[in-house]
């Protein structure tokens, strides 16, 4: 957690040839314009590079997220998980406006040393995606992201894209999965994300869902009722082929997937709604607890939005 915050609050603003915009830039933009250039000299993952201030650590929590999600929202979901909040809106507000207060809250709650596994940082992008750019542009400048040719197809021995099953099996006994859902809930239309969610369920890894706010669920959930893994998107056709090739019965997989997400008693969305309702009932108590960290300045109350 500490290294993630330092990356967001210090490394991104310090980049000389790229201006990061929290409301515009997605995870894929940050990977292309920050993580890959920063680790180019070493040719390794950010987690094993000199830039990781915490050094390599064994992960406790795997983060499943959509690379099209705003990078700030993705980090907000991780912060919300650490603060045990159901929604990430408040965490995003803290990241944007009161980072010192956020550090204090995480430190005092004993969460600053949490170790999260995030593919953008943990996977060696130089052996996977940096060799090509499928017409992906910076949403702020409209410029094409640069490329760095190392591995022509992302499937060399060094590539880690085809080792997710092994990694999740390694995590199964000690960790949990954090599902960081974007505002449009597009995560559930991405083949890799859905495959990770289904595999975590099969391995009985504890799962936790983070939405930006209840409004996200109200506005978008109805569009997901007919999910089909065959219609989902991936970064390239080979990734989708790899995922589909591991599914023996696609119709059965789809049925189980819909149940995993929508079951009214045990589904991910139902579990989130139950937790969110409990948190709303205890909202005043949580506000008082967090406001103690701002020394009575009222910063927490001003940033709080109970959407």
Helices and strands as residue ranges (DSSP letters): H 2-6, I 7-11, H 12-14, H 27-30, I 31-35, H 36-39, G 46-48, E 61-65, H 71-83, H 89-97, H 99-108, E 116-118, H 119-122, G 125-127, G 161-163, H 164-171, E 176-180, G 186-189, H 191-202, E 206-210, H 214-220, G 221-224, G 229-231, H 237-244, H 250-262, H 268-281, H 283-291, G 292-294, H 299-303
